[in-house]
Amino acid sequence: MILSRFSEEYFSFLLSGRAEDFAQASGTFREAMTIGVTIGQLQDQMNESHTSAELLCLLLDNVPVEKQR
């Protein structure tokens, strides 16, 4: 479904910060709008992706670092 594809692409953009990923997510956003997906539905997907990206970053920041020998 287009909502899950948009969510994955937006999540990828959030983690990478790359213009190419932004362009991909933007294209899917526009495609979703043309087939009748509401702004509210897209916003919900963006919110979920943002929360997932934040949680992933928090988890990675809290990974114990092993001592180098």
C-alpha positions as CSV (number, residue, x, y, z in Angstrom):
1,M,0.0,0.0,0.0
2,I,1.2,3.5,-0.7
3,L,1.0,4.6,2.9
4,S,3.5,2.0,4.1
5,R,5.8,2.8,1.1
6,F,5.6,6.5,2.0
7,S,6.3,5.7,5.7
8,E,9.4,3.7,4.8
9,E,10.7,6.3,2.4
10,Y,10.1,9.1,4.9
11,F,11.8,7.0,7.6
12,S,14.8,6.5,5.3
13,F,15.0,10.3,4.7
14,L,14.9,11.0,8.4
15,L,17.8,8.7,9.1
16,S,19.9,9.7,6.1
17,G,19.1,13.4,5.6
18,R,19.9,12.9,1.9
19,A,18.2,14.9,-0.8
20,E,17.6,11.8,-2.9
21,D,15.6,10.2,-0.1
22,F,13.7,13.4,0.4
23,A,12.8,13.5,-3.3
24,Q,11.7,9.9,-3.2
25,A,9.4,10.5,-0.2
26,S,8.1,13.7,-1.7
27,G,7.2,11.9,-4.9
28,T,5.3,9.2,-3.0
29,F,3.6,11.9,-1.0
30,R,2.3,13.6,-4.2
31,E,1.3,10.2,-5.6
32,A,-0.7,9.4,-2.5
33,M,-2.5,12.7,-2.6
34,T,-3.5,12.1,-6.3
35,I,-5.1,8.8,-5.4
36,G,-7.1,10.3,-2.5
37,V,-5.0,9.7,0.6
38,T,-5.8,12.5,3.1
39,I,-3.2,14.9,4.6
40,G,-4.2,13.5,8.0
41,Q,-3.3,10.0,7.0
42,L,0.0,11.1,5.6
43,Q,0.7,13.2,8.7
44,D,0.0,10.1,10.9
45,Q,2.5,8.1,8.9
46,M,5.1,11.0,9.2
47,N,4.5,11.1,13.0
48,E,5.0,7.3,13.3
49,S,8.1,7.4,11.2
50,H,9.5,10.3,13.2
51,T,8.8,8.5,16.5
52,S,10.5,5.3,15.2
53,A,13.5,7.2,14.0
54,E,13.9,9.0,17.4
55,L,13.6,5.7,19.3
56,L,16.2,4.1,17.0
57,C,18.6,7.0,17.6
58,L,18.0,6.8,21.4
59,L,18.7,3.0,21.4
60,L,21.9,3.4,19.3
61,D,23.1,6.3,21.6
62,N,22.7,4.1,24.6
63,V,24.6,1.0,23.3
64,P,27.4,0.2,25.7
65,V,30.8,0.9,24.2
66,E,33.4,-1.9,24.7
67,K,36.9,-1.1,25.6
68,Q,39.5,-1.3,22.9
69,R,42.4,-3.6,23.8
